[in-house]
Amino acid sequence: MEKRRPLIAGNWKMFKTCSEAMDTAASLIKLTKDVAETDIMIAPAFTALWPVAEIVKESNVSLGAQNLFYEKEGAYTGEISSSMLVSAGCRYVIIGHSERRQFFGETDETVNKKIKAALKDNLAPVLCIGETEEERKSKNTFIVLDKQVKKGLESFFSDELLSSCLVVAYEPVWAIGTGKTATKNQVQEVHLYIRSMLEKEFGSALAESTRILYGGSVKPNNILELMEMPDVDGALVGGASLDAETFSQIVHY
Ligand code: PGA
């Protein structure tokens, strides 16, 4: 079995103007040019995608978007399609982030449609899943994750998911932006569960090759212990990805 390549992804959320994003990207590519064994992705706001794509194009940093709309094109004011993201230089797209679910009405059904759209244009989807604090307290974590994975990936064939380079990001909602990180054992337990669910639904080839990232208050001082867990293949980093120096330290875990 081939070893999964780690992926460290930065989600810049609604931060940074174009020039700020360009400056951070330029610093980041300098700081990470020695990195050969880890994939690096940054997801700036839509407005900064193209200028940042121009900066990272000769580097080992890939570009991702934070969202897309599932229709191909049309009268959908304010929305962005997968082919627009590809044309702006994206290779990845984050889908179903908990902030999208919480503030913008994203559901497992829209997530499913968005993944379908991403696959059509060869964008690698980063499917975000995670339980809230109440769901964990009431011991419903696995039920919630089960539903998010099954519904999010409903009606896909393993082959298409395999060739899409699907990424799953486990982000417990209670750990996002709160400074509370799940313990490495909690994370490993959930990642193993997700991998076994993928195996049950889609077979071992997909389960073994899918990178499962952890997200939620990842910092330079906790990345190493997380990456030492056998089923943690990388991280989706919010706050700590905004500063090139800090994010580079995470990339160099
Ligand atoms: P955080 O965000 O690292 O700031 O907790 C993670 C995310 O929302 O992807």
Residues whose N, C-alpha, C, O or C-beta is under 5 A from the ligand:
A	BS01	PGA	N11 A175 I176 G177 T178 G215 G216 S217 V218 L236 V237 G238 G239 A240
